[in-house]
């Protein structure tokens, strides 16, 4: 349908509509009733709402009580177990040592695929010790902590690769 045909059809349909539509019932009675019962905007109601005043006072008192209790609890909370600095390094080292020992126990009866894997493990231990000494100077250095985790993971990977059964090798 072209634009001219559409415009013509729309104009024809609009001309066929009734010009005025009458409501089904008289609406003025409802309007008058609503206007008569509505207080004027600047008029104060006859009753003083005592409940509203007491409710507001209660709400303010409850708010102050809530803020006071919240502040008291937040100030009197014991320090959370936030680990930082040398405690974190010690926890990471302990966890790694346990994991490494468990792997060495698990693979102790399996032959190693290379001969110098223990030397590589010692070199990684030396790298971890160097990182730990650097962490003593900067205990919250994220890059050093990530490096320590990386060295620990390299040790775990080395133990697993060296002792992997031949059927797992490609």
N, C-alpha and C positions, 0 to 999 in steps of 0.2 A: 504494500500500500504506500503510495507516494505521500509526501508531506501535504500537498494540496488536497488530496482525497481525504486524508486523515483530518485536516482542519475543517473541511466541509462537513464530514460526518459528525465531528464533535460539535460544531455549531448547530447542526440539525437536532442532535440529541438534547442539547441545552435548551433549544427553543421549545421542545416538546415537554419539558418539565413544568410543573405548576409554579406559578409566580409566587404565590404565598401559601404557606402551610400553616394551618390552624392547629393549636394543641388539642389533644383529645378531651381535656377538661380545663376548667378555669384555674389558673395558677395564682391569681392575685390573693386568694384567701390564705394560701400557705405563706406567701411573701409577707402579707400584713401580720400574720401570727408570729413569724420569725422576727420581724422588726419590732413588734410590741414587747416581746419577751427578752430582747437583747438589751443589756445595759449600755448606756452611752459610753463612748471611749474615755471621757474624762470624769465619769461618775464613779465614785468609790462604792463598793457594795455595802449594804446595810450591816452585815455581820463582819466583825473583826475576826479574821481567822486566827484564833489562838493556837490551833493545832499547827498551822503553817509556821508560826514563829517558834513554837517549841520544837517542831520538826527540824527547822533550820539550825537551832542551837544544838540539838542533838547531833545533827550531821557534822557540824563544825567540831564538836567535842570528840566525836568518833574519829574524825580525820586526824585531829591532833594526837589522839591516843594511838592510832595506827602508825603515824609517823614516828612517835616516840618509841614505841615497841620495836619497830623496824630498825631504827637507829641504834637502840640498845643492843639488839641481837647482832647487828652487823659489826658493832665495835667490840663485842665480847666473844666473838667467835675465835676459837684457837686457830693458829696458823695452819692452813692446809698443808698436806705433805708435799710441798713443792720441792722438788729435787733440783739442785743447780750446782754448777761448778764441779768440784772434785767428787761430790757425792754421785753425780750423774756418771762421771767417768768410771768410778768404782763399780757402780751398778752395771754399766755396760760391760765392763771387763769381767765381772763375776758371771754374768749371764753367758758371755762368750766362752769363758773357761768351762762352764758346765756343759755347754753344747759341744764344744770341741772334745772334752773328755768322753762324753757319751758316744760321739762318733768313733773315737779311737777304740773304745771298748767294743763297739759293734763290729768294727772291721779288723780287730786284732788277729783273727784266725784266717783272714783272707790275705793272699799274697798281694804285694804292691805291684803296680804295673811299671813303675819306674824306680830307680835306685836312689836318686837324690831328692826325693820328696821331703825327707826330714830336714835337709839343708834349706830347701825353699821355705818350709814352715818356720825354721829359725830366722830366716831373713825377714819374713813377714812379722815375726815376733819383735825383731829389732825395729822395724818400721813402726809398729804399734807403740813400742817404748819411746821412740823419738816423738811421736805425736802426743803421747801422754805427758812427756816433759814440756812440750810446747803448751799443752793445755794447763799446766801448772801456772804459766805466766798469764794466759788468757783463758780462764775457765769457762767463759760463756761464748767462745768463738764457735759459731755454728759450722763454719767451713772445716775447722779442725775436728769437730765431733763427727761430721759426715765422713771425713777421711778415716777416722778411727773405725767407724762402722764399716766402711768399704774394705779396710785391711782385714777386719774380723771376718767379713763375708768371703774374702779371697781365701782365707785359711780354711774355712768350712768347705768352699768349693774345691780347693786343692785336695783335701782329705777324701771327699766324695769321688772326685775324678780318678784319683790314684787307686782307690780300692773298688771301683765299679767292676762288676763281673764282665767278662768278655762278651757275653751275649747282649749287653747293653751298649757296647761300643759300636760305632759305625765305621 
